[in-house]
Amino acid sequence: MSVSFDGTWRIDVGRSKVWDPDRDEYVADEVGDEIITIRTEAGVQDYEVLYGGGPTTVRMGYSSVLDGPDWVPYEVRAVLGDSSDEAMAAFRERVKSTAAFTLGTSYGQVRTVYVDERTHYRLCRDEHTGEAQYVMMRRLAEDGRAYTAYVLRANGLLGRERHFARVE
């Protein structure tokens, strides 16, 4: 049976966790809903995520040649719902990020690495300084119905462990 990351995925928040430096421990990921759509055609992976869930959701994404040498922007494509300063501050707090999340801005630059049909990596760096932000390994279950993403911070420590189930 051939498996693929192509399709739509929804986070399992009950199993996902994120490092909380204030508490010095892993805590439940409070992102809210997260829906990811991945499509690959002719070696180009298009990745889009609806990140957050009300009252503010951010739509971000990138298109990257798998194993390509170029860094591409991981851009904020839309801010849906409440985009007031207060709502955005609450959103950043909930997702544990200092990023601006403003329309058209880049969350960072990424390169994607294809290892095999069940294992991909995403490397991310700061677009201004070129410094490493994180490395994410995405590992697909043998049956293709779920995957786990392990996000390593620049210091090599696990920052997030996220579990996703296939929607379609």
N, C-alpha and C positions, 0 to 999 in steps of 0.2 A: 504494500500500500504506500503510495506516495503521500507525503505530508508537506505542508507549506505554512508559512506565517501569513500568507495572503488571506484576507478576510477581515472581519470585524470582531473586536475583543472588548470585554468589559472587565474592569477590575473587581477582584474579590477583596473588598476592604476588610473583611473579617480575618483574612489570612495575611494581609500585607502589613508591613511595618517600616518605620523610618527612625533614624537615629535622632534623638532629642538631646542636643548638647547641654541644655539647661538642666535637664534631669539626669544626664549621663547614663542614658539607657535607651533601648528601643521601645517605641510606643506605637500604638495603632496609627495607621496612615489616615489622616482626617481629610484627605483630598475631596471627599464627597464622591461623586460619580466620575468615572473616567472611561471614555470609549475611544478605542484606537482602531483605525482602519489602515491596513497595509496592503499595498498593491505593488507587484513587481512585473515589469514588462521590459524585455530586451536588456536585462541586467540593471535596470534602474528601479530602485525601491522608492515608492512614494509613501510617506508616513504622515498620518494626520491624527491628532488627538484632540478630543473635546475634554478639557481638563477643568475639573472643579464641581460643577453643578451649583444651582442657585444659591444666592441671588446673582453670583458672578461665575461665568464660565469663559475660559480662554480657549480659543481654537488655535493650535500651533501645528507646524509641520515642516517637512523638508522633502526634497527629492535628491537622492544620492545614487551615484553609480556604485554598486556593490564592488568592493575592492578597488575603487577608483582612487587616484592620487589627490584629487581636489577636495578641499574643505568647502562645505556648502552651508548657507545660513539655516539655522533652525529658527524659523520666524513666527512671530505672533501674527496670525492671519485674520483674527477677529476677536473682539471682546464682546460677549453676549450678556445681556442682562444689565445689572447695575454696574456702571463703570466710574462711579463717583470716587473721589479720593478715599473716603472712608471705607467703601466697599472693597476697593483694591487693596487697601492696607489690611483689611480683615482676610481677604483672599490670600495675600502673601503670608500672613501669619498661619493660616490654616494649612497651606501647602509647604510651609517651612522653607521659604525662598525669599531672597532679597531682590530678585529680578524685577524690573519695571513692569513687564507684561503690557506694554503699550503697542497698539496697532502698528504693524510694519517694522517693529524693532526685532532685532535678533536676540534670541535667548543664548546664543553661542554658535559656534561653527562645529559641524559634525563631519565625520567620515564613517562609512559603514564597511564592515569586514564580514565576508561570507566565509564561514568555516566549513559547514556542511548544511544540508537541508533543515536540520534541527538546531543549529547553533549560529547565531549572528552576534557581532559586537558592534557597538556604537561608541566611537571616541568623540569627546567633546572638549573644545578649548574656548577660551575667551577670545572673542573676535578682535579686541583691541590690543591685548598684551600677548596673545598666543599661548598663554599659560594653560596647563591642563585644568579642566573642571571635573571631569569624571570619565569613567569607562563603564559601559553597561554591557553585560552579557545577557542575551535573550536565549533561553533554552526551551524548545518545544517538547512537550510530552510525546512519547512514542506514538500514541493514537491520534495526535494532532488536535486534540480538543482543548488543550490548556497550555499555557507557558508561564515560566517564571523569569522575571527580569531581576538581575542582581546589579545594583548600581554601586560601584566602588568610587569613593571620593578620591581626590588627587593624592591624598596621603596613603592610599591603598586599603583603607578600612571600609567596611560595608556601610553605606549610607542609607540604602533602601533595599528592601526585598519586596517585590510586587508580584502578585499572582493574578493571572488573567484567564478568563474562560471564553471560548469561542462563542460568538453570538450567531454568526453566519459564515 
